[in-house]
Amino acid sequence: MTYRAPIADLRFLLEHVVDFGKLRSTELFSDVGEEVTDAILTEAGKLCEEVIAPVNRPGDKTPSTLENGRVRSAPGYAEAYRAIAEGGWVCVSAPADYGGMGLPVTLQTAINDMMSSACLSLQLNPLLTQGQIEALAAHASDEIKALYLPKLISGEWSGTMNLTEPVAGSDVGALTSKAEPNGDGTYAVTGQKIYITWGDADFVDNVCHLVLARLPDGKPGTKGISLFMVPRNLPDADGAPGVANSLKVVSLEHKLGIHGSPTCVMEFDGATGWLIGEEHGGMAAMFTMMNNARLGVGCQGIGIAEAATQKALAYALERKQGKVGGTGAIIEHADVRRMVTTMKAETFAVRAIALANAVAIDMGEATGEEDWKARAALLTPISKAHGTDIGHEMAQLGIQVHGGMGFIEETGAAQFARDVRVTQIYEGTNGIQAMDLVARKMMDGGAAAYALLDEVEAAAEAARETLPDLARPIFNAAENFREATEWLVEQEMEDRFAGCVAYLRAFARVLGAHYHLLAAMAEGGSGPRTGLARFFIKRILPEHEALIAQVREGAVGLYDLSVEDLQAV
Ligand SMILES: Cc1cc2nc3c(=O)[nH]c(=O)nc-3n(C[C@H](O)[C@H](O)[C@H](O)COP(=O)(O)OP(=O)(O)OC[C@H]3O[C@@H](n4cnc5c(N)ncnc54)[C@H](O)[C@@H]3O)c2cc1C
C-alpha cells in the first residue's frame, strides 16, 4: 500500500471547517484563491507520493552514517531532497523579499503534514530550515538576512537548532556553551551540543547552526543566553561557502526510530559565530523558531496518523479471518471497525486543530490583531502535544489492525510507531507543552480559552435544531470544560501542573468534537463526514469527563507516596 496524499480532506477542512477563506479578506493573503490553494496542495501531494514516500523504507533499513566527520545520508535522500528544493517546497511561507513565495503558514502546515506521512526522517531537514528562516527574518541583522535567507529558502543551505546539552535538556537555562567576542563583530563559540537533528547533510552546500550560548557577562539561567549563527563553512566575500569553521560532528546516536535522520553530537571549538538578535536575548529569538517547530512537530504526528490509517484500512479490507458478511474481510468485525474508524476520526480532529492553529497564526500576521495572536499561542501546545500523542496512538492501533503482520517490519506499520515516538519528546516534551498551556497561556486569566469556547458553544447552538444528538453533547462538554478552566486559573501552579496533561487532552477532545460538528453541518447533516462526527462525539468526546475529574484533583495526594514508598511498594 503506497501513500496517497489526502488532498480532498485537506481541501474540505480548509474551506469548510477552519475558515481558511477568511485569509482572503486580508490584504496580505488576498491573492491566495482557491485555484492557488488547489495547485499547491496537488503539486506538493504528488511530490510526496511519487518522490518522497519511496525513500521512507530504505532510510529505515539503511540509516545515515558518519564517515570522516561527515554525514552520509540514507539511500535516495539526496535526490528526494533536491526535488524538494528545486520545486521551492523547503518553505513556501518564506518572505517574498528574499525569494520565498510568501504563502500562508496554513498551506505550509498542510504540506508539512503530507511530507511527514511520506518520510518523517527526511522532512525533519526542511522543517528545521523553516524555523531558522522565521527566526532570522524576525531577529537577524539586514546583512545576515541578505546572506543567509535566499540560500536557506532555495534549499542550497540547510538550518539546524542547537539547544540541548548533556546537562541542559528541558532546562535550557542550565546550558554551559560559551561565546567570547572576537573584537571584530564576530564571536568564538565553544561547547558540546547533543541530539542535533541533521547536524550535517551531504546534499546541501552549507549547514547553518543556530546555537544558544552564554556571553562572558551572561547571567545564569535563561536570561543570560544569546543566539548565534554558526555556519559549517564560513561564507567568503561572495557569500559562497568558504573555509571550514571550527566545529564537527563527533558521533551519531543509535535510535528507536527515524533512522534516516542523523541525530548528531556536535562540538564547537571556538567556532566563528554572528549574534542574532540582542545580547542575552537568545531565548526570545529561539522561541520564534521553537513555536514554528512546535506546530511543525504536531504535523509530524498528524502525518504519521494519516499514513498509519491508510495502511491499516488497506490491510483490513484485504485480510480475511473468520466468517463475516460484506467484504468478507476483517473490516467487518466490530473491533476492527472500531479501530479503523477511530483512526479516521482522530486524524480528522487533530488535523483540524493544527490547521485552525495555522489560520490563527496567519490572521495574526495579516491583521496584527492581538486576539488572533493569543489564539495561535493557545493552540500551539495543543497542536504539538495532542498531534504527536494521536500520531503515537494511531500508529499503535495501526499495528493492532495488522495483527502479527503489524509486528513484522515488512508491512511498515512498525516503522510508523518507531518513527513517531520521538515527536512526543523533542521540541519540548508533551508534559512541558501541557505546563505551558496551563501557565503561560493562561496568564490572560483564561480569556483566549473562553473566546474559543464561545465559538464552540455558538456552533453547537446553531446545530441544535438540525443535529440535536451531536450539538447537545458538545454544548455540555464546552460548559463543563469552561467551568474546569475557571477553576484551574484560580489554582496554585503546583495544582495546575498536576493535571495539565489531562487538561490539554480534555481541551483537544472538546475542540475535536467542535470541528467534527462543523464538518457534519457543512455536509448538510448526513453522509460519511456526519457519520464520522457522530462516532467522535458519541465515543471519543465522553473521555473529557474523566479527564476533567483528574484536572480537578490538582496535586492532592500526588506526593502522598514518598520517594522511599515508591521504591518499597
Ligand atoms: C531524536 C532526537 C532529536 C532531537 N533533535 C534536537 C535538535 O535538533 N536540537 C536540540 O537542541 N535538541 C534536540 N533534541 C533534544 C530534545 O529536544 C530533548 O530530548 C527534550 O527537550 C527533552 O530533554 P531531555 O532529553 O534532556 O529530557 P529531560 O529534560 O531530562 O526530561 C526527562 C523527563 O522529565 C520531564 N521534565 C523535565 N523537566 C521537567 C519540569 N520542569 N517539569 C515537569 N517535567 C519535567 C520531561 O517531560 C521528561 O518526561 C532531540 C532529541 C531527540 C531524541
The ligand as an SDF file (V2000), in Angstrom:
LIG
                    3D

 53 58  0  0  0  0  0  0  0  0999 V2000
   15.9040   12.1680   18.0350 C   0  0  0  0  0  0  0  0  0  0  0  0
   16.0450   13.4850   18.7540 C   0  0  0  0  0  0  0  0  0  0  0  0
   16.2640   14.6410   18.0370 C   0  0  0  0  0  0  0  0  0  0  0  0
   16.4470   15.8560   18.6960 C   0  0  0  0  0  0  0  0  0  0  0  0
   16.7450   16.9910   17.9740 N   0  0  0  0  0  0  0  0  0  0  0  0
   17.1350   18.1060   18.6400 C   0  0  0  0  0  0  0  0  0  0  0  0
   17.6560   19.2400   17.9230 C   0  0  0  0  0  0  0  0  0  0  0  0
   17.6990   19.2600   16.6860 O   0  0  0  0  0  0  0  0  0  0  0  0
   18.1080   20.3090   18.6410 N   0  0  0  0  0  0  0  0  0  0  0  0
   18.0770   20.3360   20.0040 C   0  0  0  0  0  0  0  0  0  0  0  0
   18.5170   21.3140   20.5820 O   0  0  0  0  0  0  0  0  0  0  0  0
   17.5750   19.2840   20.7060 N   0  0  0  0  0  0  0  0  0  0  0  0
   17.1130   18.1790   20.0600 C   0  0  0  0  0  0  0  0  0  0  0  0
   16.6350   17.0970   20.7680 N   0  0  0  0  0  0  0  0  0  0  0  0
   16.5840   17.1710   22.2190 C   0  0  0  0  0  0  0  0  0  0  0  0
   15.1530   17.2360   22.7590 C   0  0  0  0  0  0  0  0  0  0  0  0
   14.5700   18.4800   22.4970 O   0  0  0  0  0  0  0  0  0  0  0  0
   15.2260   16.8760   24.2480 C   0  0  0  0  0  0  0  0  0  0  0  0
   15.4780   15.4870   24.3280 O   0  0  0  0  0  0  0  0  0  0  0  0
   13.9790   17.2470   25.0090 C   0  0  0  0  0  0  0  0  0  0  0  0
   13.8310   18.6260   25.0850 O   0  0  0  0  0  0  0  0  0  0  0  0
   13.9610   16.6720   26.4250 C   0  0  0  0  0  0  0  0  0  0  0  0
   15.1600   16.9340   27.1000 O   0  0  0  0  0  0  0  0  0  0  0  0
   15.9310   15.7090   27.8150 P   0  0  0  0  0  0  0  0  0  0  0  0
   16.0980   14.6420   26.8040 O   0  0  0  0  0  0  0  0  0  0  0  0
   17.1410   16.2320   28.4750 O   0  0  0  0  0  0  0  0  0  0  0  0
   14.9220   15.1680   28.8890 O   0  0  0  0  0  0  0  0  0  0  0  0
   14.7780   15.7210   30.3950 P   0  0  0  0  0  0  0  0  0  0  0  0
   14.7050   17.1950   30.3740 O   0  0  0  0  0  0  0  0  0  0  0  0
   15.8060   15.0840   31.2430 O   0  0  0  0  0  0  0  0  0  0  0  0
   13.3320   15.1720   30.7750 O   0  0  0  0  0  0  0  0  0  0  0  0
   13.0990   13.8670   31.3180 C   0  0  0  0  0  0  0  0  0  0  0  0
   11.6380   13.7990   31.7920 C   0  0  0  0  0  0  0  0  0  0  0  0
   11.4390   14.7750   32.8350 O   0  0  0  0  0  0  0  0  0  0  0  0
   10.3890   15.6590   32.4890 C   0  0  0  0  0  0  0  0  0  0  0  0
   10.7100   17.0040   32.9680 N   0  0  0  0  0  0  0  0  0  0  0  0
   11.8760   17.6750   32.8460 C   0  0  0  0  0  0  0  0  0  0  0  0
   11.7780   18.8950   33.3970 N   0  0  0  0  0  0  0  0  0  0  0  0
   10.5280   18.9990   33.8760 C   0  0  0  0  0  0  0  0  0  0  0  0
    9.8000   20.0380   34.5430 C   0  0  0  0  0  0  0  0  0  0  0  0
   10.3430   21.2230   34.8120 N   0  0  0  0  0  0  0  0  0  0  0  0
    8.5240   19.7820   34.9050 N   0  0  0  0  0  0  0  0  0  0  0  0
    7.9480   18.6000   34.6170 C   0  0  0  0  0  0  0  0  0  0  0  0
    8.5760   17.5980   33.9750 N   0  0  0  0  0  0  0  0  0  0  0  0
    9.8450   17.7960   33.6120 C   0  0  0  0  0  0  0  0  0  0  0  0
   10.2970   15.6010   30.9670 C   0  0  0  0  0  0  0  0  0  0  0  0
    8.9940   15.9620   30.4860 O   0  0  0  0  0  0  0  0  0  0  0  0
   10.6310   14.1510   30.6830 C   0  0  0  0  0  0  0  0  0  0  0  0
    9.4990   13.3550   30.8270 O   0  0  0  0  0  0  0  0  0  0  0  0
   16.3840   15.9020   20.1100 C   0  0  0  0  0  0  0  0  0  0  0  0
   16.1230   14.7230   20.8340 C   0  0  0  0  0  0  0  0  0  0  0  0
   15.9770   13.5220   20.1780 C   0  0  0  0  0  0  0  0  0  0  0  0
   15.7370   12.2690   20.9900 C   0  0  0  0  0  0  0  0  0  0  0  0
  1  2  1  0
  2  3  1  0
  2 52  2  0
  3  4  2  0
  4  5  1  0
  4 50  1  0
  5  6  2  0
  6  7  1  0
  6 13  1  0
  7  8  2  0
  7  9  1  0
  9 10  1  0
 10 11  2  0
 10 12  1  0
 12 13  2  0
 13 14  1  0
 14 15  1  0
 14 50  1  0
 15 16  1  0
 16 17  1  0
 16 18  1  0
 18 19  1  0
 18 20  1  0
 20 21  1  0
 20 22  1  0
 22 23  1  0
 23 24  1  0
 24 25  2  0
 24 26  1  0
 24 27  1  0
 27 28  1  0
 28 29  2  0
 28 30  1  0
 28 31  1  0
 31 32  1  0
 32 33  1  0
 33 34  1  0
 33 48  1  0
 34 35  1  0
 35 36  1  0
 35 46  1  0
 36 37  1  0
 36 45  1  0
 37 38  2  0
 38 39  1  0
 39 40  1  0
 39 45  2  0
 40 41  1  0
 40 42  2  0
 42 43  1  0
 43 44  2  0
 44 45  1  0
 46 47  1  0
 46 48  1  0
 48 49  1  0
 50 51  2  0
 51 52  1  0
 52 53  1  0
M  END
$$$$
